[in-house]
Amino acid sequence: MLAIPKENLAAELLRIVSQAEPTSHGKPVAVVLMGGVAAGKTTLRKQNYGTGYVVIDAADIFLGLSPEQNLDFPDALLGPMEQVGSAVALKALSENRSVVTEIIGADQDKTAELIEALKSIGYEVRVVGVTCDVDEAFTRNMSRGPDNISAYYAERFQINWIIAACQKLQSQERSGATPIQTHVSVPVQRIYEDSDYLLFKKNGIFGIRHPFFSSFHIQLKSREMVVAVTGREKRFLLAVVGEMARLGHSPQKIKDSSVFRDFSEAVGTGGQARWQLFFAHSTAKELANHYVST
C-alpha cells in the first residue's frame, strides 16, 4: 500500500468538501444515485450534481489520490482512501452540506440503513433510479478504462462512511458534552480563557493547522465539561472576528473585547435565549460593529 503525505490527504479533503456550501435554510439534501453496473450513474452525477453537492465516492477519492497512475483499487491506497473518505463524510454531514453518492443497491437492508441514517440527522433523501438497456450497459462495462471504477466495488466504502458519520453525529447530539479533567492536557491552542471558560481549538484531520480543519471546543470549568462547537457556530465566530479585523481591530484588541466570552457563554451554557442573542439576532457584520464600537 502506498503512503500519501498528510498534506495531500488534506488537499483532497478540501477539494471534495468545498464542492458545496453548508445549507443555511431548509434541509440539506442527500442524493443517492442507484442503478446497475454501467447504467450511467456517474454520468448523471456529473451532469446534474456536479456543483452544490459533496461527492462521497470511494472511486473518486482513490483517483484523486493517484492522478495519472494505474493502481489496483482499493488495495494500493486502502488506508489513505479510508482516511479521506470517512473524513469527507463526517465533515460534510456535520456541516449540513448537500451530498451525492452512487450505489448499486442490490443489498436492500444496507440501502435502507443508509437512507434511514441520513434521515436521522435531518437530511432530505432523494433516491434517483438510473437504468439503461442491458446490452448497452454490458458494452459500457467491457470498455471501462482504469479511471472508471464501478460502484460495484466502491459502494461498500461510501455506504459505511456515511452510516458511521451519521451514527457519530447522533451520538454527539445525544451526549451534548463530555466530562473531562479540569485541566485540558491534550495539545490544544488556547483562543480565550477566563475563570469560567476555556475556548480552544485542536488541529483537525491529518494534523493540519487551518481553521477549516480545526475543531473548536469550550471547557466549562465549574462543571468539568467540554462542549464541542458546531461547524455553523465556528464559522459565525470566524466571520465576526474577520469583520472586526477588517474594521481595524488588532488581534490583541479583539482578544480584549468580550466577543470570545460572549461566544463561550452562548455555546457553553446551552441556554436557547443566550444562543439566539449571539447567533440569530444579528449578522456577523452587525455583531462585529457592535464589538468594535463598545
MINU-459176 format. One line per field, with one value per residue (C-alpha): residue number from 1; x, y, z. Coordinates in steps of 0.5 Angstrom, whole numbers, padded with zeros to 4 digits. Layout:
<sites>
pos <- (NUM / ...) .
x <- (X / ...) .
y <- (Y / ...) .
z <- (Z / ...) .
</sites>
This chain:
<sites>
pos <- (1 / 2 / 3 / 4 / 5 / 6 / 7 / 8 / 9 / 10 / 11 / 12 / 13 / 14 / 15 / 16 / 17 / 18 / 19 / 20 / 21 / 22 / 23 / 24 / 25 / 26 / 27 / 28 / 29 / 30 / 31 / 32 / 33 / 34 / 35 / 36 / 37 / 38 / 39 / 40 / 41 / 42 / 43 / 44 / 45 / 46 / 47 / 48 / 49 / 50 / 51 / 52 / 53 / 54 / 55 / 56 / 57 / 58 / 59 / 60 / 61 / 62 / 63 / 64 / 65 / 66 / 67 / 68 / 69 / 70 / 71 / 72 / 73 / 74 / 75 / 76 / 77 / 78 / 79 / 80 / 81 / 82 / 83 / 84 / 85 / 86 / 87 / 88 / 89 / 90 / 91 / 92 / 93 / 94 / 95 / 96 / 97 / 98 / 99 / 100 / 101 / 102 / 103 / 104 / 105 / 106 / 107 / 108 / 109 / 110 / 111 / 112 / 113 / 114 / 115 / 116 / 117 / 118 / 119 / 120 / 121 / 122 / 123 / 124 / 125 / 126 / 127 / 128 / 129 / 130 / 131 / 132 / 133 / 134 / 135 / 136 / 137 / 138 / 139 / 140 / 141 / 142 / 143 / 144 / 145 / 146 / 147 / 148 / 149 / 150 / 151 / 152 / 153 / 154 / 155 / 156 / 157 / 158 / 159 / 160 / 161 / 162 / 163 / 164 / 165 / 166 / 167 / 168 / 169 / 170 / 171 / 172 / 173 / 174 / 175 / 176 / 177 / 178 / 179 / 180 / 181 / 182 / 183 / 184 / 185 / 186 / 187 / 188 / 189 / 190 / 191 / 192 / 193 / 194 / 195 / 196 / 197 / 198 / 199 / 200 / 201 / 202 / 203 / 204 / 205 / 206 / 207 / 208 / 209 / 210 / 211 / 212 / 213 / 214 / 215 / 216 / 217 / 218 / 219 / 220 / 221 / 222 / 223 / 224 / 225 / 226 / 227 / 228 / 229 / 230 / 231 / 232 / 233 / 234 / 235 / 236 / 237 / 238 / 239 / 240 / 241 / 242 / 243 / 244 / 245 / 246 / 247 / 248 / 249 / 250 / 251 / 252 / 253 / 254 / 255 / 256 / 257 / 258 / 259 / 260 / 261 / 262 / 263 / 264 / 265 / 266 / 267 / 268 / 269 / 270 / 271 / 272 / 273 / 274 / 275 / 276 / 277 / 278 / 279 / 280 / 281 / 282 / 283 / 284 / 285 / 286 / 287 / 288 / 289 / 290 / 291 / 292 / 293 / 294) .
x <- (0000 / 0003 / 0004 / 0001 / 0003 / -0002 / -0001 / -0004 / -0010 / -0012 / -0012 / -0016 / -0021 / -0021 / -0022 / -0028 / -0032 / -0031 / -0036 / -0042 / -0043 / -0047 / -0054 / -0057 / -0064 / -0068 / -0066 / -0059 / -0060 / -0057 / -0058 / -0057 / -0056 / -0058 / -0057 / -0054 / -0047 / -0045 / -0052 / -0050 / -0050 / -0043 / -0045 / -0052 / -0048 / -0043 / -0049 / -0054 / -0050 / -0043 / -0044 / -0047 / -0046 / -0040 / -0039 / -0038 / -0035 / -0029 / -0027 / -0027 / -0022 / -0018 / -0017 / -0016 / -0010 / -0007 / -0007 / -0004 / -0003 / -0006 / -0006 / -0010 / -0017 / -0017 / -0011 / -0006 / -0009 / -0014 / -0011 / -0011 / -0017 / -0021 / -0018 / -0020 / -0027 / -0029 / -0027 / -0031 / -0037 / -0036 / -0035 / -0040 / -0045 / -0044 / -0044 / -0050 / -0047 / -0051 / -0048 / -0049 / -0047 / -0047 / -0049 / -0052 / -0057 / -0057 / -0057 / -0064 / -0062 / -0056 / -0059 / -0065 / -0060 / -0056 / -0063 / -0065 / -0058 / -0059 / -0066 / -0064 / -0059 / -0064 / -0063 / -0068 / -0066 / -0067 / -0066 / -0065 / -0066 / -0061 / -0063 / -0061 / -0061 / -0058 / -0054 / -0051 / -0049 / -0045 / -0042 / -0040 / -0037 / -0033 / -0030 / -0028 / -0022 / -0017 / -0020 / -0027 / -0028 / -0035 / -0040 / -0040 / -0033 / -0034 / -0041 / -0039 / -0034 / -0038 / -0044 / -0040 / -0037 / -0044 / -0047 / -0041 / -0041 / -0049 / -0048 / -0043 / -0047 / -0053 / -0048 / -0045 / -0052 / -0055 / -0049 / -0048 / -0042 / -0036 / -0034 / -0026 / -0021 / -0021 / -0014 / -0014 / -0008 / -0008 / -0004 / -0009 / -0009 / -0012 / -0016 / -0019 / -0019 / -0022 / -0025 / -0031 / -0029 / -0023 / -0024 / -0019 / -0018 / -0015 / -0011 / -0016 / -0016 / -0009 / -0006 / -0007 / -0007 / -0012 / -0019 / -0022 / -0020 / -0019 / -0025 / -0027 / -0029 / -0031 / -0029 / -0034 / -0029 / -0035 / -0038 / -0031 / -0034 / -0032 / -0038 / -0036 / -0037 / -0041 / -0039 / -0044 / -0042 / -0035 / -0036 / -0040 / -0035 / -0029 / -0034 / -0035 / -0027 / -0025 / -0030 / -0027 / -0020 / -0023 / -0025 / -0018 / -0018 / -0011 / -0011 / -0010 / -0016 / -0020 / -0018 / -0019 / -0026 / -0032 / -0033 / -0030 / -0033 / -0040 / -0039 / -0037 / -0043 / -0047 / -0045 / -0043 / -0049 / -0054 / -0059 / -0063 / -0064 / -0057 / -0055 / -0060 / -0058 / -0051 / -0052 / -0059 / -0061 / -0055 / -0051 / -0043 / -0042 / -0047 / -0044 / -0037 / -0039 / -0042 / -0036 / -0031 / -0036 / -0036) .
y <- (0000 / 0007 / 0012 / 0019 / 0025 / 0028 / 0035 / 0031 / 0028 / 0035 / 0038 / 0032 / 0033 / 0040 / 0039 / 0035 / 0038 / 0045 / 0043 / 0045 / 0050 / 0049 / 0049 / 0055 / 0055 / 0049 / 0041 / 0039 / 0034 / 0027 / 0025 / 0017 / 0015 / 0008 / 0003 / -0003 / -0003 / 0002 / 0004 / 0011 / 0014 / 0017 / 0021 / 0023 / 0025 / 0030 / 0033 / 0034 / 0034 / 0037 / 0043 / 0044 / 0037 / 0034 / 0027 / 0022 / 0016 / 0012 / 0011 / 0019 / 0019 / 0014 / 0017 / 0024 / 0021 / 0017 / 0022 / 0019 / 0013 / 0006 / 0003 / -0003 / -0001 / -0001 / -0004 / 0000 / 0006 / 0003 / 0007 / 0014 / 0013 / 0010 / 0016 / 0022 / 0018 / 0018 / 0025 / 0027 / 0024 / 0027 / 0034 / 0035 / 0032 / 0035 / 0042 / 0040 / 0040 / 0037 / 0031 / 0026 / 0018 / 0012 / 0005 / -0001 / -0002 / -0010 / -0010 / -0008 / -0008 / -0004 / 0001 / 0002 / 0003 / 0008 / 0012 / 0012 / 0014 / 0020 / 0022 / 0021 / 0027 / 0031 / 0030 / 0030 / 0024 / 0023 / 0016 / 0017 / 0011 / 0010 / 0005 / 0003 / -0002 / -0009 / -0009 / -0002 / -0003 / -0009 / -0006 / 0000 / -0004 / -0008 / -0002 / 0001 / 0005 / 0005 / 0011 / 0009 / 0005 / 0001 / 0003 / -0005 / -0004 / 0002 / 0003 / -0001 / 0004 / 0010 / 0007 / 0005 / 0012 / 0015 / 0011 / 0011 / 0019 / 0019 / 0015 / 0019 / 0025 / 0022 / 0020 / 0027 / 0030 / 0025 / 0027 / 0034 / 0035 / 0030 / 0030 / 0031 / 0033 / 0041 / 0042 / 0040 / 0036 / 0035 / 0039 / 0045 / 0052 / 0057 / 0062 / 0065 / 0064 / 0067 / 0064 / 0061 / 0058 / 0056 / 0057 / 0052 / 0049 / 0043 / 0041 / 0037 / 0032 / 0030 / 0035 / 0041 / 0047 / 0051 / 0054 / 0049 / 0043 / 0045 / 0043 / 0049 / 0047 / 0050 / 0048 / 0049 / 0050 / 0050 / 0043 / 0040 / 0039 / 0040 / 0042 / 0042 / 0048 / 0046 / 0048 / 0053 / 0056 / 0056 / 0060 / 0065 / 0067 / 0067 / 0071 / 0076 / 0076 / 0077 / 0083 / 0086 / 0086 / 0089 / 0095 / 0096 / 0092 / 0088 / 0081 / 0084 / 0089 / 0083 / 0079 / 0084 / 0085 / 0081 / 0077 / 0071 / 0071 / 0072 / 0067 / 0062 / 0063 / 0063 / 0056 / 0053 / 0055 / 0051 / 0057 / 0058 / 0065 / 0067 / 0063 / 0067 / 0073 / 0072 / 0068 / 0070 / 0077 / 0080 / 0079 / 0077 / 0084 / 0088 / 0084 / 0086 / 0093 / 0093 / 0090 / 0095 / 0101 / 0099) .
z <- (0000 / -0002 / 0003 / 0002 / 0005 / 0010 / 0006 / 0000 / 0004 / 0007 / 0000 / -0003 / 0003 / 0002 / -0006 / -0004 / 0002 / -0002 / -0007 / -0003 / 0002 / 0008 / 0008 / 0012 / 0010 / 0010 / 0010 / 0007 / 0001 / 0000 / -0007 / -0007 / -0015 / -0015 / -0021 / -0024 / -0026 / -0032 / -0032 / -0032 / -0025 / -0026 / -0032 / -0029 / -0023 / -0026 / -0031 / -0025 / -0019 / -0021 / -0017 / -0010 / -0008 / -0004 / -0007 / -0003 / -0007 / -0006 / -0013 / -0014 / -0008 / -0010 / -0017 / -0013 / -0009 / -0015 / -0021 / -0028 / -0024 / -0026 / -0019 / -0016 / -0013 / -0007 / -0004 / -0007 / -0003 / 0002 / 0008 / 0005 / 0002 / 0008 / 0012 / 0007 / 0006 / 0013 / 0014 / 0008 / 0010 / 0017 / 0016 / 0010 / 0014 / 0021 / 0017 / 0013 / 0006 / 0001 / -0001 / -0007 / -0007 / -0012 / -0010 / -0014 / -0008 / -0009 / -0001 / 0001 / 0008 / 0007 / 0003 / 0008 / 0013 / 0009 / 0008 / 0015 / 0018 / 0013 / 0015 / 0023 / 0022 / 0019 / 0011 / 0006 / 0002 / -0006 / -0009 / -0016 / -0020 / -0026 / -0032 / -0039 / -0044 / -0041 / -0048 / -0047 / -0040 / -0042 / -0047 / -0043 / -0037 / -0042 / -0045 / -0038 / -0037 / -0031 / -0029 / -0029 / -0022 / -0022 / -0016 / -0015 / -0012 / -0009 / -0006 / 0001 / 0003 / 0002 / 0005 / 0011 / 0011 / 0011 / 0016 / 0021 / 0020 / 0022 / 0028 / 0031 / 0030 / 0033 / 0039 / 0040 / 0040 / 0045 / 0050 / 0049 / 0053 / 0055 / 0062 / 0063 / 0068 / 0070 / 0066 / 0059 / 0058 / 0050 / 0045 / 0044 / 0042 / 0047 / 0044 / 0050 / 0058 / 0064 / 0071 / 0068 / 0060 / 0056 / 0049 / 0045 / 0038 / 0036 / 0030 / 0026 / 0021 / 0019 / 0024 / 0019 / 0023 / 0019 / 0021 / 0016 / 0019 / 0026 / 0031 / 0037 / 0044 / 0050 / 0057 / 0063 / 0069 / 0074 / 0071 / 0069 / 0062 / 0055 / 0049 / 0042 / 0038 / 0032 / 0025 / 0024 / 0031 / 0029 / 0022 / 0025 / 0030 / 0025 / 0021 / 0027 / 0028 / 0021 / 0021 / 0027 / 0024 / 0017 / 0022 / 0024 / 0031 / 0032 / 0035 / 0042 / 0042 / 0039 / 0045 / 0050 / 0047 / 0050 / 0044 / 0046 / 0053 / 0050 / 0045 / 0050 / 0054 / 0049 / 0047 / 0053 / 0058 / 0053 / 0054 / 0048 / 0049 / 0050 / 0044 / 0040 / 0042 / 0040 / 0033 / 0031 / 0032 / 0028 / 0022 / 0023 / 0021 / 0025 / 0031 / 0029 / 0029 / 0036 / 0039 / 0035 / 0038 / 0045) .
</sites>
